[in-house]
Each structure stands twice: as structure tokens, then as C-alpha cells.
């Protein structure tokens, strides 16, 4: 069951939430995996869906208030982080992640009706998709040119619209039906169990803690010196907060070697241990960007962190009792 989205009224005084339905932007056109991710969420599927050509276009629409929320891909189980999405959220936008959605991915090779695999001379798709199918393309279409599209469905739409012989697209199965193409091969990703993580972003609001949450932050080093990363990690290790993903990304503000750390960790900003770790980082590093605290896709119980929360509260109560005796 999809978790309830924390919908926050960000309208101006002259607007009223009842004047229009919830609007959700996604990486389009219709037929993308991102649309499938949106459709997998019962509440979002009931909203007015608006397709945009690129991830920045989706994020622009959210930040400007043109839509209420946006859905964009951020990580793939084969290729790892979708860097252009992660960097946009880290550096270019002041948006908060509201939810994550994990979708099983099946890449198909499709072309105009009547096209055989041996006829394909060019393959079109978004780079993260063709990278996930690199082995198949190298072995089955070694001489085919691989060109970039804005999205998987955009590739399928382009193949259908331009009607150029020999051009195929790597796209979702439903895109073939939507744009009248024949599927030449199914499930062509290099590894089984291909999944993509998408995030729902909004202008403001932090969903209430569920007990199965993730918090994302960006930490900028105060100084690039030996032990700086260990110093950051110690804040979480000391509080038994588990870091699930750690990325080193160039800040784009300096030269080579100017990096920051993007971190995702178990827990919610409402959890005292997580809050205390972020408080210490902010005091030590000075520049910490909060990306959001939101429900995790997986509902596994973080028992280690929960036990640490109890011990931390007991220690905090002990300190409070001692302070009460100060004369």
C-alpha cells in the first residue's frame, strides 16, 4: 500500500486548494518508467499528471509552483546513482524529498513494424537506460550507433514519429503499445532484478515519521584535510545511526578536488539521535543541506537504531536528573 503523502498548502492567499486538483509532474512523455512509478502510487495516480521533457524541467515546475509535486529517477540497481538528478537536488534546487518509489524495470528493444533485429543500425534511449543494456547492445548490435534521448518513452515516440528505417529504441514494454512499435527483444538489461528508485519532491513539508524512514543530507567540508570524512562519519557511528548510501560529488563551485558528501541514513529528523547527529555536523562543518526525511520503500525494522534511541533517551534523562541537583 502506498504511504500517504504529506500535502502542504503552498498556495498564495489569492489561491485556494479546492480550485484545482493535485498536479504531479514526471519525466515524460507518457509511457516512461517514471510514469509507471507514479501510477504505482494510488494517491498520485488520482492526480493530474503533467509530462515534462527533462528532469530539470520537472524540478523547475515544482519549484515555481506550477505543479504540487514532481517524480524523478535517482538511483538504479545496475548503474547506481542518477547523477544529474542527485546533483540537481543537491546544488540547484531547494526542494524536499517526500517519498521514494522502487520500480522493477524491464527494458525492451522496439522499432517500426516489420523491422528485424538485423536491420537495426541505430539505437535511441536515455543514456542511463542504454548503459544498463550495454552488454546486450555490444553483443547483438555491435555496429549500431547509440544516440541519446531525453527519456525512454521519448526515444520510442521519436522512432514512431520520424519513421526512419533501422532506428530502434530502448524503452518500456507499454511504450511499444502506446506508440505503435514492434518489440524486437524483451528484458535486455545486463543483470536480472533491475530496479530503479524514484523520489517524489515538493517545495516544503516533511512527512511524519513512520519508524521506517530515510533522511538525506549534503555535507560540505569546512576544510579538505586528512581525517575530514572520518570526522563526519564518527558523528553517526557514535549514535548508532546507519548510513545506507554515501556519495562523493564535486561541488561545481571550485576546481578539481572540491567535493562534498551526499549521505542517506536510516531514521527521521524527528528521531533524537538523527537530529543530534545533524546538529553536531552543522556545528562542526557549518554547511549542511537537508534533502528530506521520508518513508522508506522497504518496511524492514531498524532495530539497532531503535535500541540506540532508547539508550540515548535514558542517558539524556540521567543528565537531566544530574542537572536538577545543581545549586
KEKE-3310 file (N, C-alpha, C; in steps of 0.2 Angstrom, whole numbers, plus 5000, padded with zeros to 4 digits):
npx = (5004:5003:5011:5004:5005:5013:5004:5006:4999:5004:5000:4997:4989:4978:4974:4966:4965:4955:4952:4959:4964:4976:4992:5004:5021:5031:5045:5043:5039:5022:5022:5034:5046:5045:5032:5026:5030:5024:5010:5010:5007:4993:4987:4994:4991:4978:4979:4981:4992:5007:5017:5035:5049:5062:5073:5077:5067:5055:5059:5060:5046:5041:5047:5043:5030:5021:5017:5012:5019:5034:5041:5055:5069:5082:5091:5098:5098:5108:5116:5119:5119:5109:5116:5113:5101:5103:5113:5106:5096:5104:5112:5105:5092:5079:5072:5061:5063:5049:5045:5050:5050:5051:5054:5052:5061:5060:5068:5065:5069:5063:5055:5050:5036:5038:5052:5067:5079:5092:5091:5093:5102:5104:5102:5091:5090:5088:5103:5106:5098:5103:5115:5113:5110:5121:5129:5120:5118:5131:5134:5123:5121:5133:5138:5129:5124:5123:5112:5107:5092:5079:5072:5066:5053:5052:5062:5055:5044:5050:5056:5044:5038:5047:5049:5060:5069:5078:5081:5080:5073:5076:5066:5051:5040:5026:5027:5029:5016:5009:5015:5014:5024:5035:5040:5057:5065:5065:5067:5081:5091:5108:5109:5099:5084:5083:5081:5074:5075:5064:5061:5049:5046:5044:5040:5040:5038:5039:5036:5027:5036:5037:5044:5050:5060:5070:5083:5090:5105:5117:5134:5145:5163:5172:5185:5197:5205:5216:5207:5195:5183:5182:5179:5166:5159:5160:5151:5139:5142:5145:5132:5125:5119:5114:5122:5116:5119:5133:5139:5152:5153:5158:5158:5155:5158:5170:5188:5196:5195:5187:5175:5159:5149:5136:5123:5113:5103:5097:5083:5074:5072:5065:5068:5078:5092:5096:5093:5102:5114:5114:5114:5126:5135:5131:5136:5150:5154:5147:5140:5127:5116:5099:5090:5078:5067:5059:5047:5053:5055:5056:5050:5058:5063:5073:5081:5093:5095:5083:5085:5096:5091:5083:5092:5099:5089:5088:5100:5100:5090:5096:5106:5098:5093:5104:5108:5097:5101:5110:5117)
npy = (4994:5011:5024:5038:5054:5069:5082:5099:5115:5127:5138:5154:5168:5172:5160:5145:5128:5120:5125:5118:5102:5091:5092:5083:5082:5073:5064:5064:5058:5052:5035:5032:5024:5032:5037:5025:5023:5033:5029:5018:5022:5024:5036:5046:5043:5047:5060:5075:5072:5078:5079:5081:5086:5084:5080:5093:5101:5096:5098:5112:5115:5111:5119:5132:5132:5128:5115:5103:5092:5083:5069:5060:5050:5043:5033:5018:5000:4994:5003:5012:5028:5041:5053:5066:5069:5068:5078:5089:5091:5092:5104:5114:5116:5120:5109:5097:5079:5069:5056:5039:5028:5012:5003:4989:4986:4983:4983:4985:4982:4990:4994:5001:4993:4978:4978:4970:4962:4962:4973:4984:4999:5010:5015:5022:5030:5035:5040:5033:5021:5014:5012:5002:4992:4988:4977:4968:4976:4978:4964:4960:4970:4976:4985:4995:5012:5022:5033:5048:5051:5061:5053:5036:5034:5045:5041:5030:5037:5046:5037:5032:5043:5049:5039:5032:5020:5007:5012:5010:5009:5009:5005:5005:4991:4995:5007:5003:4998:5010:5019:5012:5002:4988:4975:4970:4963:4957:4962:4966:4970:4970:4963:4953:4957:4971:4987:5003:5017:5030:5047:5057:5074:5090:5107:5110:5105:5091:5074:5065:5055:5037:5026:5019:5026:5037:5048:5062:5071:5084:5086:5098:5100:5109:5111:5104:5091:5079:5065:5072:5066:5055:5061:5066:5055:5049:5055:5049:5036:5036:5037:5026:5027:5022:5023:5022:5025:5033:5046:5054:5070:5082:5099:5109:5122:5125:5121:5106:5093:5099:5094:5087:5078:5067:5060:5047:5040:5029:5033:5047:5065:5068:5059:5058:5054:5055:5069:5074:5070:5077:5090:5091:5090:5101:5111:5108:5107:5117:5120:5111:5103:5100:5087:5080:5070:5055:5042:5025:5014:5000:4991:4986:4983:4994:4989:4991:5004:5009:5003:5010:5023:5022:5020:5032:5041:5037:5040:5054:5057:5054:5064:5075:5073:5074:5088:5094:5094:5104:5118)
npz = (5000:4996:5005:5014:5007:5012:5010:5008:5009:4999:4992:4986:4995:4987:4981:4982:4988:4984:4971:4961:4955:4963:4956:4947:4942:4930:4923:4906:4889:4891:4895:4900:4912:4923:4923:4925:4938:4945:4943:4951:4963:4973:4977:4970:4957:4955:4954:4943:4930:4923:4910:4907:4898:4903:4918:4924:4920:4926:4939:4939:4937:4949:4959:4955:4957:4948:4948:4960:4965:4960:4951:4949:4943:4953:4957:4951:4951:4944:4937:4947:4956:4949:4942:4937:4942:4956:4958:4954:4964:4975:4973:4964:4967:4980:4986:4994:4998:4997:4997:4992:4978:4972:4958:4948:4933:4916:4902:4884:4867:4853:4838:4822:4814:4806:4806:4807:4819:4813:4805:4812:4814:4822:4839:4851:4866:4883:4891:4904:4902:4891:4896:4905:4897:4891:4888:4881:4869:4864:4861:4853:4844:4838:4829:4829:4830:4845:4852:4861:4870:4878:4887:4890:4885:4876:4867:4861:4856:4847:4837:4832:4827:4818:4809:4803:4795:4802:4814:4832:4848:4866:4878:4889:4890:4888:4881:4868:4864:4866:4856:4844:4840:4836:4847:4848:4856:4873:4890:4891:4899:4907:4919:4930:4940:4939:4945:4948:4958:4962:4967:4975:4975:4984:4987:5000:5017:5028:5029:5042:5054:5052:5057:5049:5040:5029:5029:5020:5017:5012:5015:5017:5017:5029:5028:5017:5023:5030:5037:5038:5032:5040:5052:5050:5048:5061:5069:5066:5068:5082:5087:5083:5071:5055:5040:5024:5011:5003:4995:4985:4978:4966:4970:4960:4962:4964:4960:4954:4965:4974:4984:4990:5002:4999:5008:5014:5026:5039:5047:5055:5055:5066:5075:5089:5090:5076:5074:5083:5078:5066:5071:5077:5066:5059:5067:5067:5053:5047:5034:5030:5020:5020:5013:5015:5025:5025:5021:5019:5006:5008:5022:5032:5049:5058:5070:5077:5077:5084:5097:5101:5101:5112:5122:5121:5125:5139:5143:5142:5150:5162:5163:5164:5176:5184:5182:5188:5201:5203:5212)
capx = (5000:5007:5011:5001:5009:5011:5002:5006:4996:5009:4997:4996:4982:4973:4973:4963:4967:4949:4951:4961:4966:4983:4996:5011:5025:5035:5049:5039:5032:5018:5025:5041:5046:5043:5025:5024:5031:5018:5004:5010:5005:4986:4985:4997:4988:4972:4981:4983:4999:5009:5024:5040:5054:5069:5072:5077:5060:5051:5060:5058:5039:5039:5050:5040:5023:5017:5014:5012:5025:5037:5043:5061:5073:5088:5096:5097:5102:5114:5121:5120:5115:5107:5120:5110:5095:5106:5116:5101:5093:5110:5115:5102:5085:5078:5066:5062:5060:5043:5043:5053:5046:5055:5050:5055:5062:5061:5070:5064:5071:5057:5056:5044:5033:5042:5059:5071:5085:5097:5090:5094:5108:5105:5098:5090:5087:5091:5110:5106:5095:5107:5121:5110:5109:5127:5131:5116:5119:5138:5134:5118:5121:5140:5139:5124:5126:5119:5111:5104:5086:5078:5069:5065:5047:5054:5065:5050:5040:5054:5056:5037:5036:5051:5048:5066:5071:5084:5081:5076:5073:5076:5060:5047:5035:5020:5029:5028:5009:5007:5017:5013:5030:5036:5046:5062:5068:5062:5071:5088:5096:5113:5108:5092:5082:5084:5076:5075:5072:5062:5059:5044:5049:5039:5043:5040:5034:5042:5031:5028:5039:5034:5048:5054:5062:5077:5085:5095:5109:5123:5138:5151:5168:5174:5192:5199:5211:5216:5203:5189:5177:5181:5176:5159:5156:5160:5145:5134:5144:5144:5125:5122:5114:5116:5122:5114:5122:5137:5142:5156:5151:5161:5153:5154:5159:5178:5191:5197:5196:5182:5170:5155:5147:5129:5123:5107:5104:5091:5080:5070:5074:5061:5072:5083:5099:5097:5093:5108:5120:5114:5116:5134:5138:5130:5141:5157:5155:5144:5136:5124:5109:5094:5086:5072:5066:5053:5046:5057:5051:5056:5047:5062:5064:5079:5081:5099:5094:5078:5088:5100:5086:5081:5098:5101:5084:5089:5106:5098:5086:5101:5109:5093:5092:5110:5107:5092:5105:5115:5114)
capy = (5000:5017:5028:5044:5060:5075:5088:5105:5121:5132:5142:5161:5170:5173:5154:5140:5121:5117:5127:5113:5095:5090:5091:5080:5082:5067:5064:5061:5059:5047:5029:5031:5021:5037:5037:5019:5024:5037:5025:5013:5025:5025:5043:5050:5040:5050:5067:5077:5070:5083:5076:5086:5083:5083:5081:5100:5104:5093:5101:5119:5116:5110:5125:5138:5131:5126:5109:5102:5088:5080:5062:5059:5044:5045:5028:5011:4994:4992:5009:5017:5035:5045:5059:5073:5071:5069:5084:5095:5091:5094:5110:5118:5117:5120:5105:5091:5073:5067:5048:5035:5023:5007:5000:4984:4988:4979:4986:4981:4985:4991:4998:5001:4987:4975:4979:4964:4964:4963:4979:4990:5002:5015:5013:5028:5030:5040:5036:5028:5015:5011:5009:4996:4986:4989:4970:4966:4980:4976:4958:4959:4976:4978:4990:5000:5019:5023:5040:5049:5054:5064:5048:5030:5034:5050:5038:5027:5042:5048:5032:5031:5049:5051:5033:5031:5013:5005:5015:5006:5012:5005:5008:5001:4987:4999:5012:5000:4999:5017:5022:5008:4999:4981:4973:4965:4959:4959:4961:4966:4973:4966:4960:4952:4961:4978:4991:5010:5021:5037:5051:5062:5080:5095:5113:5111:5099:5084:5069:5062:5048:5031:5021:5016:5032:5039:5055:5063:5077:5085:5089:5102:5100:5115:5111:5097:5089:5072:5064:5075:5061:5051:5066:5067:5048:5047:5058:5044:5029:5036:5037:5020:5029:5018:5026:5017:5027:5039:5048:5060:5073:5088:5104:5113:5129:5126:5117:5099:5091:5102:5089:5087:5071:5066:5055:5044:5037:5027:5037:5053:5071:5068:5055:5062:5053:5058:5076:5076:5070:5083:5096:5091:5091:5108:5115:5106:5108:5124:5120:5105:5104:5095:5084:5077:5064:5052:5035:5021:5009:4994:4992:4982:4987:4996:4988:4993:5012:5009:5002:5016:5028:5021:5021:5039:5044:5035:5044:5061:5058:5054:5070:5080:5072:5077:5095:5096:5095:5110:5123)
capz = (5000:4996:5011:5012:5005:5016:5006:5011:5006:4997:4988:4988:4998:4982:4978:4986:4986:4980:4964:4956:4958:4964:4950:4948:4936:4929:4917:4901:4888:4893:4893:4903:4918:4928:4923:4929:4946:4948:4943:4956:4969:4972:4978:4964:4951:4955:4952:4936:4928:4918:4907:4905:4894:4906:4925:4926:4918:4931:4946:4938:4938:4956:4962:4953:4960:4943:4950:4968:4967:4954:4952:4945:4945:4957:4958:4948:4954:4939:4936:4953:4956:4943:4945:4935:4947:4963:4958:4954:4971:4980:4971:4960:4969:4987:4987:4999:4996:5001:4997:4987:4975:4969:4952:4944:4927:4910:4896:4878:4861:4849:4831:4817:4812:4800:4807:4810:4823:4809:4801:4816:4813:4827:4845:4854:4873:4888:4892:4909:4900:4886:4900:4909:4892:4887:4886:4875:4863:4862:4858:4847:4839:4839:4824:4829:4834:4851:4852:4867:4870:4884:4891:4886:4881:4871:4862:4857:4852:4841:4832:4829:4824:4812:4805:4799:4795:4805:4821:4837:4855:4872:4881:4892:4885:4887:4876:4861:4863:4865:4850:4838:4838:4837:4851:4845:4861:4879:4896:4888:4904:4908:4925:4932:4946:4938:4949:4949:4964:4960:4973:4975:4978:4984:4989:5008:5021:5030:5031:5049:5055:5051:5060:5043:5036:5027:5029:5015:5018:5009:5019:5013:5021:5031:5026:5014:5026:5032:5043:5037:5031:5047:5057:5048:5049:5068:5072:5065:5072:5089:5089:5080:5065:5050:5033:5019:5005:5004:4988:4985:4972:4965:4972:4954:4964:4964:4955:4955:4972:4979:4984:4996:5003:4999:5013:5015:5033:5042:5053:5053:5058:5072:5079:5093:5088:5070:5075:5087:5073:5061:5075:5078:5059:5057:5071:5065:5046:5045:5029:5029:5017:5022:5007:5017:5029:5021:5021:5015:5002:5012:5029:5037:5055:5060:5077:5081:5079:5089:5103:5102:5103:5119:5127:5121:5129:5146:5145:5142:5157:5168:5163:5166:5184:5187:5182:5193:5208:5203:5217)
cpx = (5004:5006:5008:5006:5007:5010:5002:5003:5002:5006:4997:4990:4977:4970:4969:4964:4961:4948:4954:4963:4974:4987:5003:5014:5029:5039:5045:5043:5029:5021:5032:5040:5044:5036:5023:5025:5026:5012:5004:5008:4998:4984:4988:4993:4981:4973:4981:4990:5001:5016:5028:5046:5061:5068:5073:5070:5055:5052:5059:5050:5037:5041:5046:5032:5018:5013:5015:5018:5028:5040:5049:5065:5079:5093:5093:5101:5108:5119:5122:5116:5114:5110:5116:5104:5098:5109:5111:5098:5098:5112:5110:5095:5084:5071:5067:5059:5054:5042:5048:5049:5051:5051:5055:5056:5063:5062:5068:5067:5065:5059:5050:5042:5037:5049:5062:5077:5091:5097:5092:5101:5109:5100:5097:5087:5090:5098:5110:5103:5100:5113:5119:5110:5115:5129:5127:5117:5126:5138:5129:5118:5127:5141:5134:5126:5121:5118:5107:5097:5084:5075:5068:5059:5048:5057:5060:5046:5044:5055:5050:5036:5040:5051:5054:5068:5077:5085:5077:5077:5073:5071:5056:5042:5029:5021:5028:5021:5007:5009:5017:5020:5030:5041:5050:5065:5066:5068:5079:5093:5102:5113:5101:5091:5084:5079:5078:5072:5070:5060:5053:5046:5044:5043:5044:5037:5039:5037:5033:5032:5035:5037:5052:5056:5069:5077:5091:5098:5114:5128:5144:5157:5170:5181:5194:5206:5211:5211:5196:5182:5176:5177:5169:5156:5155:5154:5139:5136:5143:5137:5121:5117:5117:5116:5121:5117:5126:5140:5147:5155:5155:5156:5151:5156:5166:5181:5192:5198:5192:5176:5166:5153:5139:5128:5115:5107:5097:5089:5077:5072:5070:5064:5078:5090:5100:5098:5100:5114:5120:5116:5123:5137:5137:5135:5148:5158:5152:5139:5133:5117:5105:5090:5079:5072:5059:5053:5050:5053:5050:5054:5051:5063:5071:5080:5087:5098:5089:5081:5092:5096:5084:5086:5100:5096:5086:5095:5104:5094:5091:5105:5105:5093:5098:5110:5102:5096:5110:5112:5117)
cpy = (5006:5021:5035:5050:5066:5081:5094:5111:5126:5137:5149:5163:5170:5166:5150:5133:5118:5120:5123:5107:5095:5089:5088:5079:5076:5068:5060:5060:5053:5040:5028:5027:5026:5037:5031:5019:5028:5033:5020:5015:5027:5033:5048:5049:5044:5058:5069:5076:5075:5080:5082:5082:5081:5083:5088:5103:5102:5097:5109:5120:5115:5117:5131:5138:5129:5119:5108:5098:5085:5073:5061:5053:5047:5039:5021:5006:4992:4997:5013:5023:5038:5052:5066:5074:5072:5076:5090:5096:5094:5102:5116:5120:5117:5116:5100:5085:5071:5059:5045:5030:5019:5003:4995:4986:4983:4983:4982:4985:4985:4995:4998:4994:4984:4975:4973:4966:4966:4970:4985:4993:5008:5013:5020:5027:5035:5036:5031:5021:5011:5008:5003:4990:4986:4982:4968:4970:4979:4969:4957:4964:4979:4984:4996:5007:5020:5030:5042:5053:5057:5059:5042:5031:5040:5046:5034:5031:5045:5043:5031:5037:5051:5045:5032:5024:5012:5008:5012:5010:5007:5009:5003:4997:4991:5004:5009:5000:5006:5021:5018:5005:4992:4980:4968:4961:4962:4958:4960:4969:4968:4962:4959:4956:4968:4982:4998:5013:5028:5041:5056:5068:5086:5101:5114:5105:5093:5079:5066:5056:5042:5025:5017:5021:5032:5046:5057:5070:5078:5089:5092:5102:5107:5116:5104:5095:5082:5071:5067:5071:5057:5055:5066:5060:5046:5050:5053:5038:5030:5036:5031:5022:5026:5022:5021:5019:5033:5040:5054:5063:5080:5094:5109:5120:5130:5122:5109:5098:5094:5098:5090:5080:5071:5060:5053:5040:5034:5031:5044:5059:5072:5064:5058:5061:5056:5066:5078:5076:5075:5090:5097:5093:5098:5113:5114:5108:5115:5124:5113:5106:5098:5093:5082:5071:5061:5045:5031:5016:5002:4995:4987:4986:4988:4995:4991:5001:5013:5008:5007:5022:5028:5022:5028:5043:5043:5039:5052:5062:5058:5061:5076:5079:5075:5085:5098:5097:5101:5115:5130)
cpz = (5000:5002:5009:5011:5009:5012:5010:5007:5005:4992:4991:4991:4993:4979:4984:4984:4983:4973:4959:4959:4959:4957:4951:4942:4936:4923:4911:4895:4892:4890:4896:4909:4924:4929:4927:4936:4949:4948:4948:4963:4969:4972:4972:4958:4950:4953:4945:4935:4923:4916:4905:4902:4897:4914:4927:4925:4924:4938:4945:4940:4945:4960:4961:4955:4954:4944:4957:4969:4960:4956:4947:4947:4948:4957:4954:4951:4950:4939:4942:4953:4949:4944:4943:4940:4954:4963:4958:4961:4976:4979:4968:4963:4977:4987:4992:4996:5000:5002:4992:4984:4971:4964:4949:4936:4921:4904:4889:4872:4856:4843:4827:4815:4806:4801:4810:4814:4819:4805:4805:4816:4818:4833:4849:4861:4877:4890:4898:4907:4896:4890:4903:4904:4888:4884:4880:4869:4860:4858:4852:4842:4839:4834:4824:4833:4840:4852:4859:4866:4877:4889:4887:4882:4875:4865:4857:4853:4846:4836:4828:4824:4817:4807:4800:4800:4798:4812:4826:4843:4860:4876:4885:4888:4883:4881:4869:4859:4861:4859:4844:4836:4839:4842:4848:4850:4868:4885:4894:4893:4905:4914:4927:4939:4945:4941:4948:4954:4961:4967:4971:4978:4978:4987:4996:5011:5022:5032:5038:5049:5055:5055:5055:5038:5034:5027:5024:5017:5013:5014:5016:5019:5023:5028:5023:5017:5028:5038:5043:5036:5037:5052:5056:5050:5057:5071:5071:5069:5079:5092:5086:5075:5059:5043:5028:5012:5006:4997:4989:4978:4972:4966:4966:4956:4964:4959:4957:4962:4977:4979:4991:4996:5003:5003:5014:5021:5035:5047:5050:5057:5065:5077:5083:5091:5081:5070:5078:5082:5068:5064:5075:5071:5057:5061:5069:5058:5044:5040:5027:5026:5018:5015:5009:5022:5027:5022:5017:5011:5006:5019:5034:5043:5057:5068:5081:5082:5084:5096:5105:5104:5110:5124:5127:5126:5137:5148:5146:5148:5163:5168:5166:5174:5187:5187:5187:5200:5208:5207:5215)
residu = (UNK:UNK:UNK:UNK:UNK:UNK:UNK:UNK:UNK:UNK:UNK:UNK:UNK:UNK:UNK:UNK:UNK:UNK:UNK:UNK:UNK:UNK:UNK:UNK:UNK:UNK:UNK:UNK:UNK:UNK:UNK:UNK:UNK:UNK:UNK:UNK:UNK:UNK:UNK:UNK:UNK:UNK:UNK:UNK:UNK:UNK:UNK:UNK:UNK:UNK:UNK:UNK:UNK:UNK:UNK:UNK:UNK:UNK:UNK:UNK:UNK:UNK:UNK:UNK:UNK:UNK:UNK:UNK:UNK:UNK:UNK:UNK:UNK:UNK:UNK:UNK:UNK:UNK:UNK:UNK:UNK:UNK:UNK:UNK:UNK:UNK:UNK:UNK:UNK:UNK:UNK:UNK:UNK:UNK:UNK:UNK:UNK:UNK:UNK:UNK:UNK:UNK:UNK:UNK:UNK:UNK:UNK:UNK:UNK:UNK:UNK:UNK:UNK:UNK:UNK:UNK:UNK:UNK:UNK:UNK:UNK:UNK:UNK:UNK:UNK:UNK:UNK:UNK:UNK:UNK:UNK:UNK:UNK:UNK:UNK:UNK:UNK:UNK:UNK:UNK:UNK:UNK:UNK:UNK:UNK:UNK:UNK:UNK:UNK:UNK:UNK:UNK:UNK:UNK:UNK:UNK:UNK:UNK:UNK:UNK:UNK:UNK:UNK:UNK:UNK:UNK:UNK:UNK:UNK:UNK:UNK:UNK:UNK:UNK:UNK:UNK:UNK:UNK:UNK:UNK:UNK:UNK:UNK:UNK:UNK:UNK:UNK:UNK:UNK:UNK:UNK:UNK:UNK:UNK:UNK:UNK:UNK:UNK:UNK:UNK:UNK:UNK:UNK:UNK:UNK:UNK:UNK:UNK:UNK:UNK:UNK:UNK:UNK:UNK:UNK:UNK:UNK:UNK:UNK:UNK:UNK:UNK:UNK:UNK:UNK:UNK:UNK:UNK:UNK:UNK:UNK:UNK:UNK:UNK:UNK:UNK:UNK:UNK:UNK:UNK:UNK:UNK:UNK:UNK:UNK:UNK:UNK:UNK:UNK:UNK:UNK:UNK:UNK:UNK:UNK:UNK:UNK:UNK:UNK:UNK:UNK:UNK:UNK:UNK:UNK:UNK:UNK:UNK:UNK:UNK:UNK:UNK:UNK:UNK:UNK:UNK:UNK:UNK:UNK:UNK:UNK:UNK:UNK:UNK:UNK:UNK:UNK:UNK:UNK:UNK:UNK:UNK:UNK:UNK:UNK:UNK:UNK:UNK:UNK:UNK:UNK:UNK:UNK:UNK:UNK:UNK:UNK:UNK:UNK:UNK:UNK:UNK:UNK:UNK:UNK:UNK:UNK:UNK:UNK:UNK:UNK:UNK:UNK:UNK:UNK:UNK:UNK)
# end
